[in-house]
């Protein structure tokens, strides 16, 4: 595969990882659900959610009372071919009421394990497993 093509795929997939963080923190659930392939699976801390519609329902059921910030670091994308890629990222999650001093301490530090697929809509998440490595008590 041409190096320029590979770099473009890496960039598009890394952009999905970062866009996820921005949209989830803004409670923009419709746009967030659109980042997933129609038959995608998201292994959340509450269990697997299957398909874009189920992902949207899962997101809409979440409380919107906290101010949240998800930060993705150490994003690594491995291009498998012109239609498939996989990747990992470390994330930190801060979430609490505005002005709470506890907001300076992450509530979760974990990893995303992702598979990406090229769809008619562009690159999308095909599968995401969220591992919560450290959690605040």
C-alpha positions in Angstrom: 0.0 0.0 0.0 1.2 3.5 -0.8 2.6 5.3 2.2 0.4 8.4 1.6 -2.7 6.2 1.6 -1.6 4.6 4.8 -1.0 7.9 6.5 -4.3 9.3 5.3 -6.1 6.2 6.9 -4.1 6.6 10.1 -5.2 10.3 10.2 -8.8 9.6 9.6 -9.0 6.9 12.2 -7.1 9.0 14.8 -9.6 11.8 14.1 -12.5 9.5 15.0 -10.8 8.8 18.4 -10.5 12.5 19.1 -13.9 13.4 17.7 -15.5 10.8 20.0 -14.1 12.7 23.0 -15.3 16.1 21.8 -18.8 14.9 20.9 -19.4 12.7 24.1 -18.4 15.7 26.3 -20.8 18.0 24.4 -23.6 15.5 24.7 -24.0 15.5 20.9 -25.3 12.0 20.8 -26.7 12.0 17.3 -23.4 13.0 15.8 -21.6 10.7 18.1 -23.7 7.7 17.1 -22.9 8.5 13.4 -19.2 7.8 14.1 -20.1 4.1 14.2 -20.8 1.7 11.4 -24.4 0.6 11.3 -23.5 -2.9 12.6 -20.8 -1.8 15.1 -20.3 -3.1 18.6 -19.2 -1.0 21.5 -18.2 -2.9 24.6 -19.0 -0.4 27.3 -18.4 -0.7 31.0 -22.0 -1.7 31.3 -21.8 -4.4 28.6 -21.9 -4.6 24.8 -24.1 -2.3 22.7 -24.8 -3.4 19.2 -25.6 -1.3 16.2 -25.8 2.4 15.7 -29.4 2.6 16.9 -28.6 0.8 20.1 -25.6 3.0 20.6 -27.8 6.1 20.2 -30.3 4.8 22.8 -27.4 3.9 25.2 -26.0 7.5 24.9 -29.4 9.2 25.3 -30.1 7.3 28.5 -27.0 8.7 30.2 -27.4 11.5 32.7 -26.3 15.0 31.5 -25.7 16.5 34.9 -21.9 16.4 34.9 -19.4 18.5 33.1 -17.1 16.0 31.4 -13.8 15.9 29.6 -12.4 12.9 27.9 -8.8 13.2 26.7 -7.3 10.6 24.3 -3.5 10.2 24.4 -1.0 7.8 22.9 -3.3 7.1 19.9 -1.7 4.3 17.7 -3.4 3.3 14.5 -2.3 0.2 12.6 -3.6 0.0 9.0 -4.5 -3.5 7.9 -5.6 -2.7 4.3 -7.4 0.0 2.5 -10.7 -0.7 4.2 -9.7 -1.9 7.7 -7.6 -0.6 10.6 -7.2 -1.1 14.3 -5.9 1.0 17.1 -5.4 1.7 20.7 -5.5 4.9 22.8 -5.2 5.8 26.4 -7.9 8.0 27.8 -8.5 10.0 30.9 -12.0 11.0 32.0 -12.8 13.9 34.3 -16.5 14.4 35.2 -18.2 16.2 38.0 -20.2 19.2 38.9 -18.8 22.5 37.7 -16.5 24.1 40.3 -16.0 20.8 42.2 -12.3 20.6 43.2 -12.5 16.8 42.6 -12.6 17.7 38.9 -8.8 18.0 38.8 -8.5 14.3 39.5 -9.4 11.9 36.8 -12.3 9.6 37.6 -11.1 7.0 35.1 -7.9 6.2 33.2 -8.2 3.5 30.7 -7.7 2.3 27.2 -9.7 2.1 24.0 -9.2 -0.9 21.7 -10.7 0.0 18.3 -11.3 -1.5 15.0 -12.2 0.8 12.1 -13.8 0.1 8.8 -14.2 2.2 5.6 -18.0 2.6 4.9 -19.9 4.6 2.3 -20.0 7.4 4.9 -16.2 7.3 5.4 -14.1 5.8 8.2 -16.2 4.6 11.1 -15.8 2.6 14.3 -16.5 -1.1 13.7 -15.8 -2.2 17.3 -14.6 -0.5 20.4 -13.7 -2.1 23.7 -13.4 0.3 26.6 -11.1 -0.9 29.4 -11.3 1.1 32.7 -7.8 0.5 34.1 -7.9 2.8 37.0 -11.0 4.3 38.7 -11.4 6.9 41.4 -13.1 5.6 44.5 
